[in-house]
Amino acid sequence: MLHDLGIIMLVAGAISLLCKWLKQPVVLGYIVAGLLAGPYVCGSSWVNVESAETWGEVGVIFLLFSLGLEFSFKKLLQMGSTAFIGCLTIVVGMMSTGFFLGRMLGWSEMNALFLGGMLCMSSTTIVFKALDDLGLRRQKFAGICFGILVVEDLFAVVLMVLLASIAVKQQFDGQEMLWQVTKLAGYLLFWFVAGIMLIPTLLKKFKRFLNDETMTIVALGLCLGMVLLANGAGFSEALGAFVMGSILAETIECERIEHLMSPIKNLFGAIFFVSVGMMISPATLAEYWLPITLITLTVIVGQIVFATLGIVLSGQPLKVAMQSAFALTQVGEFAFIIAQFGESIGVTEKYLYPVVVAVSVITTFLTPYTLRLAEPAHAWVEKRMPGRVRSWLESLSQGRSTVAQQSLMRRLLKRVGLTVAIYAVVCIFVIMFYFQFVSGFMADGVNALVPDGWNWLGRLVALLVLLAILSPFIYKMVVKHLADIETRRLWQDDSYRRASLITLFVVRLLMALGIVTFCIAHYFTLTLGLLIVIALAITLTMLLSKKIHRRSTHMENKFMANLSARERERERHRPVRRELEAAFLDYDLHLADFELAPESAYCGRMLMQLDLRRTCGVNVVRIIRGGLYVNVPGGRERLYPHDRIVVAGSDEQIRLFQQQLSKADAQVQNTIGHSHRRATVSLEQLPVLAEMPFCGKTLADSRLSEKGQCVVLGIEHEGVMTMNPDATTVINEGDTLILAGESDKIKSLLPQEE
């Protein structure tokens, strides 16, 4: 395997350098490297394909772990309707189009289904890279693209589970699909809650021990541990890696872990993409050139149409929608994983994998060019658009800013539903884990200590321990939100039927009663009436216990503190408040902050001298200088190194400012580079002559450092060397000075010839 890894990395390194020189994404280089090193070009004797596939499977784990670190369930809930509606439209549209295209090409239903799944997700890596290269990351549509990509990443995980279920049964089973989705949702929810509860607390407790080396090992251990848990639960290893990454994404240490994982992600990501390239057969590509061409055109046109439609329907302007759509015209990394999965379980033909990879390579190569076509395409559409359609689109975007007032009951139901779902899932997973791993061991241990005939005591102890563990979750499931403002206002409103609130409480109480009844029935066989009476008594005891109330409140507060820790840290370092950013968006203005490099040409200059409003159209609304905030600075405010300038303007104005700032920095960098090449520090010996003005003076009076811009490191007097001499040392004729400085400046200390 070491031989194979060496060949893979050597070829990947060489081709990636070529791609950098050609200004192409390195992902293309890795795939081409795999093609060149693969068995179809160099033969199977050079690299063992099975070994490469093993490395590729490891690469998938770390690739999805890194994607999880960029994902956030909380951010997902805060994205609003644009990301969800846009993603839903793309997924439904592209999956349907891909499926029908596959059937038109004569492929089987399973191949067509997998093709549709592969075409509905864009590449997070390529979109990030293309927007960075073109300097578009700060524009409004970039945020929409990232939101859609985040939702697509989550859907990709769900899609892999559904395709696996369909592939095994060779048919679509609605009941099985519902069970798999429910199972996956429960798995994600439980581990997210458990992870947020435990992992940030552990990282905080052991923070003083977590240097870079230890943090790397801990993060990798958590990742692979979750991989094992996912595998044990019947899910893929990739899902486990993604889940752990998303949990760590909510911690304060996320940025640090991302930084530490970056080299590992780059290494194994390269290995994965090289292994993808090894599966490509040039003969297959030549044979299937027509499907490759048709699928490529379908991806580009389909993504533009469906993404534009979805984003417009969510209430965004047509220009923003088209800019976002033109950025999403490629096949993403998840397509490789799905294709690899389909081939590994034998449900797809071998030609599908290289065909999809070829489409991905072509669409990735075209991404920067399609991005540049967005604005001309919008201008063309805007010019030819019927007036009725234009009015309809304007009404959609204007309606987005008005918030429909929801009823108090609907808001309360939404909160209660989410709470009950979370705590019910936690209770179910705790019960499953307890029954499988703890219950029998605990009951047998107690029974070993008591006389025969007392076996019921072991079961009773096991039951009481389980109920004690479940009590804070059951308490919150029933009681939470009873004191919320919506509940109080509805209860105090005489015109409202309070029976709805009572019914809601009774339903929650019955759910808790059902959980307790199930636990009791697992250990003891009782008549139904007695079972319900005992369960009701235990449930009411839980709800009335002050100790359980304190414990549940403490656990919930700890969870919320861990969940919001990273957000609080970000808000502390935000250049402006989130509310102010939202207010600017209402006027189609955006805020962006830039940090001044120490060598920037802007440093030392006043804002009135830069005249940014005239040259770029932006306004400086704040300057952040360390912990000092200069709000709405005046024209005489000077800029200093490492100042963070917060500017307000349109996308185009901010882009012009960014270009101007980069151009000024580049000019100064060139000047500094030339200066550094001309003037270097060297070590020089300077004999002291009688005619030198500093002869006979002390070091302090000689002012050598000022005149020669040098440092006196030593003085040799009558054969004795004194290093780092004192300022009171006298410089005598015949001494030799050891000086450090620029050679030309030191030579200026020599007597001038007349």
Buried (B, 14 or more C-beta within 10 A) or exposed (E): EEEBBEBBBEBBEEBBEBBEEEEBBBBBBBBBBBBBBBBBBBEEEBBBBEBBBBBBBBBBBBBBBBBBBBBBBBBBEEBEEBBBBBBBBBBEBBBBBBBBBBBEBEBEBBBBBBBBBBBBBBBBBBBBBBBEBBEBBBBBBBBBBBBBBBBBBBBBBBBBBBBBBBBEEEEEEEEBBEEBBEBBEBBBBBBBBBBBBBBBBEBBEEEEEBEEEEBBEBBBEBBBEBBEBBEEBEBBBBBBBBBBBBBBBBBBBBBBBBEBBEEBBEBBBBBBBBBBBBBBBEEBBEBBEEBBEBBBBBBBEBBBBBBBBBBBBBBBBBBBBBBBBBBBBBBBBBBBBBBBBBBEEEBBBEBBBBBBBBBBBBBBBBBBEBBEBBBEBBEEBEEEEEEEEEEEBEEBBEEBEEEEEEEBBEBBBEBBEEBBBBBBBBBBBBBEEBBEEBBEEBBEEBBEEEEEEEBEBBBBBBBEBBBEBBBBBBBBBBBBBBEBEBBEEBEEEEEBEEEEBEEBBEEBBEBBBEBBBEBBEBBBEBEEEEBBEBBBEBBEEBBEBEEBBEBBBEBBEBBEBBBEBBBEBEEEEBBBEEEBBEEBBEEEBBBBBBEBBEEBBBBEEBBEEBEBBEEBBBBBBBBBBEEEEBEEBEEEBBBBBEBBBBBBBBBEBBBBBBEBBEEBBEEBBEEEEEEEEEBEEEEBEBEBEEEBEBBBBBBEEBEBEEBBBBEBBBBBBEEEEEEEBEEEBBBBEEBBBBBBBBBEBBEEBEEEEE
